[in-house]
Amino acid sequence: MMPSSEFAGVKVHVVDKYQGEENDIVLLSLVRSNTIGSVGFLSIPNRVCVALSRAKKGLYCIGNSAILSKVRLWSNIFGTLKEKEQMGKALTLCCQNHPEKQIQAACSEDFKQAPEGGVFDAFVDTPRVITCFYETKD
């Protein structure tokens, strides 16, 4: 259970209930780590489409790419992300007030280095988004 005082304003949805919804930032859990390598509903293209198309400003996917890559759609998605250097083993966080200090969050303990969740405000209010699918012209 999420303590409401720590997660005020955070919405949690399953993909099936997220149809037609949008948010500025979406953290998508694709955790499918299991001994038999089952991907489950994440192999159904329309569910993948819903999961990947709900973010307005930033989409961050957390999951087991080795298992998901068994599905051709996910393998193609990961191939594109790797080509654009948009995949990693940790989420880069920085404070809105101290953008020079970056944290590589690879486990829950790492988030304690970013108290108050200020990092998320920085990504919403400025154009400094970690993952960007648009190329800038120099």
C-alpha positions as CSV (number, residue, x, y, z in Angstrom):
1,M,0.0,0.0,0.0
2,M,1.3,3.5,-0.9
3,P,1.3,6.0,2.0
4,S,-1.0,8.8,0.8
5,S,1.1,11.5,2.4
6,E,4.2,10.5,0.3
7,F,2.3,9.9,-3.0
8,A,-0.2,12.7,-3.1
9,G,-1.2,13.3,-6.8
10,V,0.2,10.0,-8.0
11,K,-2.2,7.9,-10.0
12,V,-1.7,4.1,-10.3
13,H,-3.6,2.3,-13.1
14,V,-3.4,-1.1,-14.8
15,V,-3.1,-0.9,-18.6
16,D,-6.7,-2.1,-19.2
17,K,-8.1,0.8,-17.1
18,Y,-5.9,3.4,-18.7
19,Q,-7.6,3.5,-22.1
20,G,-8.3,7.2,-23.0
21,E,-6.3,8.6,-20.1
22,E,-3.1,10.7,-20.4
23,N,-0.6,12.1,-18.0
24,D,2.5,14.4,-18.3
25,I,4.8,11.7,-17.0
26,V,4.2,8.0,-17.0
27,L,6.3,5.4,-15.2
28,L,5.4,2.1,-16.8
29,S,6.3,-1.1,-15.0
30,L,6.9,-3.9,-17.4
31,V,8.2,-6.3,-14.8
32,R,7.9,-9.8,-16.1
33,S,10.8,-11.6,-14.4
34,N,9.9,-15.3,-14.0
35,T,11.6,-18.6,-14.4
36,I,9.5,-19.7,-17.5
37,G,10.0,-16.4,-19.4
38,S,6.3,-15.7,-19.7
39,V,5.5,-12.2,-21.1
40,G,1.7,-12.5,-20.5
41,F,-0.5,-9.6,-21.7
42,L,2.5,-7.6,-22.8
43,S,2.6,-9.6,-26.0
44,I,-0.8,-8.2,-27.1
45,P,-0.1,-5.3,-29.5
46,N,-3.2,-3.2,-28.6
47,R,-2.2,-3.3,-24.9
48,V,1.3,-2.4,-25.8
49,C,0.0,0.6,-27.8
50,V,-2.1,1.8,-24.9
51,A,0.8,1.4,-22.5
52,L,3.2,3.3,-24.7
53,S,0.9,6.1,-25.8
54,R,-0.3,7.7,-22.6
55,A,2.6,10.1,-21.7
56,K,2.5,13.7,-22.9
57,K,6.0,14.7,-21.8
58,G,8.0,11.7,-20.5
59,L,7.6,7.9,-20.6
60,Y,9.9,5.8,-18.4
61,C,9.7,2.0,-18.8
62,I,11.1,-0.3,-16.1
63,G,11.3,-4.0,-16.9
64,N,13.1,-7.1,-17.9
65,S,14.2,-6.5,-21.5
66,A,15.7,-10.0,-21.8
67,I,12.2,-11.6,-21.2
68,L,10.3,-8.9,-23.2
69,S,12.6,-9.2,-26.2
70,K,11.2,-12.7,-26.8
71,V,8.2,-10.9,-28.3
72,R,9.1,-9.5,-31.7
73,L,7.2,-6.2,-31.1
74,W,9.3,-5.5,-27.9
75,S,12.5,-6.6,-29.6
76,N,11.8,-4.0,-32.3
77,I,11.0,-1.3,-29.7
78,F,14.2,-2.1,-27.8
79,G,16.2,-2.0,-31.0
80,T,15.0,1.5,-31.8
81,L,15.6,2.7,-28.2
82,K,19.2,1.3,-28.2
83,E,19.9,3.0,-31.6
84,K,18.9,6.3,-30.1
85,E,20.8,5.6,-26.8
86,Q,17.5,5.8,-24.8
87,M,17.9,2.6,-22.8
88,G,19.9,2.1,-19.7
89,K,20.2,0.2,-16.5
90,A,19.3,3.1,-14.2
91,L,17.0,6.2,-14.3
92,T,19.0,9.5,-14.2
93,L,17.5,11.9,-11.7
94,C,18.4,15.4,-10.8
95,C,17.1,18.0,-8.4
96,Q,15.2,21.0,-9.8
97,N,17.3,23.3,-7.7
98,H,20.6,21.5,-8.2
99,P,20.6,20.2,-11.8
100,E,24.3,19.6,-11.7
101,K,23.9,16.8,-9.1
102,Q,22.7,13.7,-10.9
103,I,21.7,10.4,-9.4
104,Q,21.6,7.0,-11.1
105,A,18.6,5.2,-9.6
106,A,18.8,1.5,-10.1
107,C,17.0,0.3,-7.0
108,S,14.5,1.7,-4.5
109,E,17.3,2.8,-2.1
110,D,18.7,5.1,-4.7
111,F,15.5,7.3,-4.6
112,K,16.3,8.3,-1.0
113,Q,19.1,10.5,-2.5
114,A,16.4,12.6,-4.1
115,P,14.2,13.7,-1.2
116,E,10.9,15.4,-1.7
117,G,10.7,14.1,-5.3
118,G,11.9,17.4,-6.7
119,V,13.3,15.7,-9.7
120,F,9.9,15.2,-11.2
121,D,9.1,18.9,-11.1
122,A,12.3,19.6,-13.0
123,F,11.3,17.4,-15.9
124,V,7.7,18.7,-16.1
125,D,8.6,22.4,-15.9
126,T,11.6,22.5,-18.2
127,P,12.6,21.0,-21.6
128,R,15.2,18.9,-20.0
129,V,13.6,15.5,-20.4
130,I,15.7,12.4,-20.1
131,T,14.1,10.6,-23.0
132,C,13.3,12.6,-26.1
133,F,12.2,11.2,-29.4
134,Y,12.7,14.6,-31.3
135,E,16.0,15.6,-32.8
136,T,17.1,19.2,-32.2
137,K,18.6,21.3,-35.0
138,D,21.9,22.9,-34.3
